[in-house]
Amino acid sequence: DRVVTFAQLGANVNRVANGLAGLGVPAGARVSIMMPNCPEWLFVFFAVQKLGAYAVPVNVALRCEGLRHVIGHSDSSALVCH
């Protein structure tokens, strides 16, 4: 039931992109996103794109071997989770 304006979207995407860049995530990297459906998922997804990196959506229901398989085979250099 949240409303996010385009201005808020842009500000949050920039904030997340700057944070990821500050952590050393370069263009071309893969960033796994393991978050439920929420506005923050979109902020992270668009921030990854803004950096020129690749988003790897990860199902939040994955556990143990399934999660290890997806993360291991995605060649992700970062994981953003809720």
Buried (B, 14 or more C-beta within 10 A) or exposed (E): EEEEEEEEBEEBBBEBBEEBBEEEBEEEBBBBBBBEEEEBBBBBBBBBBBBEBBBBEBEBEBEEEEBEEBBEEBEBBBBBEE
